[in-house]
Amino acid sequence: MIQVKTSAKCAGCVAKIGEQLNQFLTPDQWSLDLSTPDKLLTVNADVPAERVVDAVRAAGFKAELR
């Protein structure tokens, strides 16, 4: 499991991040919890953590491994 702190704020942010993640993950492999202070993205897949971080950054958001 990979957890990434993000700067996402709304459903539109989640959609933008999802566009990037869905290029190499299926929608059921990740979730983004906007109710946590860290806006935590959780990925349950066998992919490099750095690839997930890069995808969030490519969508225009801050990303930091937790």
N, C-alpha and C positions, 0 to 999 in steps of 0.2 A: 504494500500500500504506500502511495506517495501522497504527502500533504504539502500544499503550497499556500502561503499567505498571499492574498491578492489585494488590489486596490479597487475591486469591483464594487459598485454601489447599488445597482438596480438590475431588473430583469433584462434590460437592453444590453447591459454590460455582460451578463451571463450569456446572452445570445451571441455577442461578438466573440467571446472567448470560446464558446461552443463551436463556432464556425472553424476555428483553428484546430481545436481538439478533435472534432469529428472527421478530420482528414486522416487521422491514424488511430482513432478510438471509436467505439460505438457509444451512443448516448447512455447506455446502461453501465458503462465502465467508469463514469465520472459524475461527480455532483459538486455543486458549489453552494455553500451555506452562507447566505448573506446575513443571517441573524447572529453570527459570531463576530466578535470584535476584529478578528483576523481575516474575515471574509474567506473562509477556508475552502480551498478546492481539494477534494479527495479523489484520487485515481486508483482504481482497483484493476490494474493491468500490468503485464510484464513489459514495460517500456522504460527507457532511461529517464530518470528524474529530470535531467537537464533538458530533454526534449519537451517535457511538459512545461517547464519554466520558460523555454524559448517560445512555445506556442502562446502562452499568456502574454508575454512581452510583445510578440508579433501582433497581437490583437490590440496593443496600445495600453497595457496595464502593467503596474508593478507586480513583480512575482519574486517570492523568496521561499526557499525550502524551509519547512518547519522541522 
